[in-house]
């Protein structure tokens, strides 16, 4: 096979085999394409997440600060939600420290629970005069609105669809966002039928509004944030984008499109890549590196007056048990305000990840070319060259994906690698199978030529005659013991074979019988069979009833000078007909069948041991069972169990049991043997036998 060790060049195969190899490669490629298309982004996300962890975003710009309403702040001020009084104070403290924008990453759709009128309603035991005085106190929502109006505040909004718990039957129409867009939002941008915002009194006082909610991917990981979307039918910027717009005092947000789909957003001189649905894929850094100030520290005062000078400040809830907890591809779990902070930082840098429009076409084109190359290379190159090419190609494609990630591009290696890899693997497997089949055919042809030459010279005829003369004739078998009806047949697959059977009386009057099968066929197997049969009869006759010791000695003798490493499966039995006691010793042979007079067939499982000449000094054991009057013990070789029809289908084990059941009523052991052999040959339907066939039947007379 030209040194290909079973793989074989494609040119050495016959045309039908070549077609099968090519079809196997094509089927594997189509299957891989279907897998890539079905799984889509779910296949590439783990790789992109690996890139995220190996190459995080650049260090934070320091222009974004998070004011955290953390556990310490809740202990100092009280449980959440806080009164609008404290939120007003917090906003005021941030604003007076010269923040360029203040983003409240909080949804405030309900009135303050400690608003004076509501407070008075909570205590009906107050006198009318006292309740009236309380109701005259200023509304904390109004106080908070005045603070918002004096500060560069951006309020959060959340888009809601019809299935959301936040959806209302008659939702109020929110105020339109202050951001202006350079044109209408293109098709494909995410849309929400409703928008959940702050109280109208707060909403109208803010300088900007932005969407904070973006659904995680189907694995629960947040990788993207909204840049633009439609909320309640109105184009609305994302929360991070709106904060950057307010901080830079920019009125208009530019939209870049290609083919009617959004590709990027422009803010001032920055270009931010965007997906067609209006979201920004973030390249995450360490969220713990974002400057963070506890809210309680601001409310206690004592912090520098220029702490937030020229910086964008986000306020969010970061205490344990909060609902705004997200899972990131890098850094594990965190709070949503830190995701928004990283998004603001990315927008200020003009940074982000995008999938170029040409990427799918380029990936699939390269994948097709690589798949074709893999199919051709595997069929023509050595295994070492194929392995080197596969390793080099995989490394090059992964390196391209890595380099693209460094440049902010998401390049998917799986449309390139998976079809090519599966095509190569399927082609290798098909070449291996077809190569082995070709080798088997060549070996069979060579053996047939040798056998033909031997027949021409008369050697095989003489060997067959000699082998047949070594077997006990069927008529002599039947006359061995008056208590037993015994018969056996051996039919070699070729002129001579490696099967054997024997039966003889021991000195103590018990009947010894055996069936064996030598590995291989032809003259070498026949010679080994002759040696094994002679040794077995001699050693068992002189064993003084110790069957296990005799089998051990047979194994030892056969193993001497066994240069061809031939093996022998052997099943030896000794029957005490008077007591119906049957001793069996099995060396890797088929389990026998016991056929009752009423047709019941049962397989007798034997623990036994390995074939002879395989494991030196193996301690073979004797297993005893009872054989009742009228019951028949059937021994056979694998020429029965491995018989094949012309299509190559093996004879089912159930068919053997059925044939034995059908022959149970046979008048003699010879008739049962002939019936079983006939059933095998009928199944083979004239095809060439796959192996030597031997059947022995022993019936205990009543």
Secondary structure, 3 states (H helix, E strand, C coil): CCCCCCCCCHHHCCHHHHHHHHHHHHHHHHHHHHHHHHHCHHHHHHHHHHHHHHCCCCCCCCCEEEEEECHHHHHHHCCCCCCHHHHHHHHHHHHCCCCCEEEECCCCCCCCCCCHHHHHHHCCCCCHHHHHHHHCCCCHHHHHHHHHHCCCEEEEEEEECCCCCCCCCCCCCCCCCCCEECCCCCCCCCEECEEECCCHHHHCCCCEEEECCCCCCCCCEECEEECEEEECCEEEEEHHHHHHHHHHCCCEEEEEEECCEEEEEEECCEEEECCCCCEEECCCCCHHHCEEEEHHHHHCCCCCCCCCCCCEEEEEECCCCCCCEEEECCCCEEEHHHHHHHHHHHHHHCCCEECCCCHHHHHHHHHHHHHHHHHHHHHHCCHHHHHHHHHHHHHHHHHHHHHHHHCCECCCCHHHHHHHHHHHHHHHHHHHHHHHHHHHHHHHHHHHHHHHHHHHHCHHHHHHHHHHHHCCCHHHHHCCCCCEEEEEEEECCCCCCCEEEEEEECCCCCEEEEEEEECCCHHHHHHHHHHHHHHHHHHHHCCCCCHHHHHHHHHHHHHCCCCCCCCEEEEEEEEECCCCEEEEEEECCCCCEEECCCCCEEECCCCCECCECCCCCCCCCCEEEECCCCCEEEEECHHHHCCECCCCCECCHHHHHHHHHHCCCCCCHHHHHHHHHHHHHHHHCCCCCCCCEEEEEEEECC
